Amino acid sequence: MEAIDTRDWLGHVIVCGLQGLGVRIVELLQSAGIRVVVVGNAGEDHHLRLVQALDVPRIDGSPRNPDSLWAAGLAGALAVVCAEDDDLRCLEAALLVQELAPRTRVIVRQSNPAVGRAVTSAITKGVVVNPADLAAATFVESVLDQGMHRLDIADDTFLVRDVEVTASGRLQDLFGDLAPIVVMHEGGDTVVCPSRDYHVTLGDRVALVGAADE
């Protein structure tokens, strides 16, 4: 695919590692309508052709290199998934994300429970998932962290999501066609039924509603 500049993207997810788990996470995020950027060295990524077929932007570099993460749009990312099949590499990448963007959610693959507990205590916005126990879908649920609620109205199904704002901007620019219900500002003020042109800032929370297939 043609190179895409993702440095200024907003509300996307960065997936580090293209081993089998990483590819499945990319597929599930795409099916949920979430933009994805992959970070990884081409020589180490065994499923590179699969990701290329999915038409996903890829930064050819190590997720333990700050330049690679910034190029992937870390400043505006919803979350970073560290899914390499090496626990130490995942840990190093997660700690770097924590250092560079402490407000960004980090989901870390760790097969060692003791290391996982240490990671959880070290990363304030982190979630540790053991791939031996949980499927790729659980990583995606951890990414979204959205307290999702299902509403069935007549023959239609809607989902209400509660998300944290990770970059300042208009609601429409950040969340597309999802309808905002409530904005809860970090200072405590609440705005009910704001327009899509309403501006939110880092740290605010937004309740959104959309059709289940959006």
Sequence and secondary structure as in RCSB ss.txt:
>XXXX:A:sequence
MEAIDTRDWLGHVIVCGLQGLGVRIVELLQSAGIRVVVVGNAGEDHHLRLVQALDVPRIDGSPRNPDSLWAAGLA
GALAVVCAEDDDLRCLEAALLVQELAPRTRVIVRQSNPAVGRAVTSAITKGVVVNPADLAAATFVESVLDQGMHR
LDIADDTFLVRDVEVTASGRLQDLFGDLAPIVVMHEGGDTVVCPSRDYHVTLGDRVALVGAADE
>XXXX:A:secstr
      TT  S EEEE  SHHHHHHHHHHHHTT  EEEEE TTT TTHHHHHHTT  EEES TTSHHHHHHTTGG
G SEEEE  S HHHHHHHHHHHHHH TTSEEEEE S HHHHHHHHHH TTEEEE TTTS HHHHHHHHH    EE
EEETTEEEEEEEEE  S EEHHHHHTT EEEEEE TTS EEES  TT EE TT EEEEEEETT 
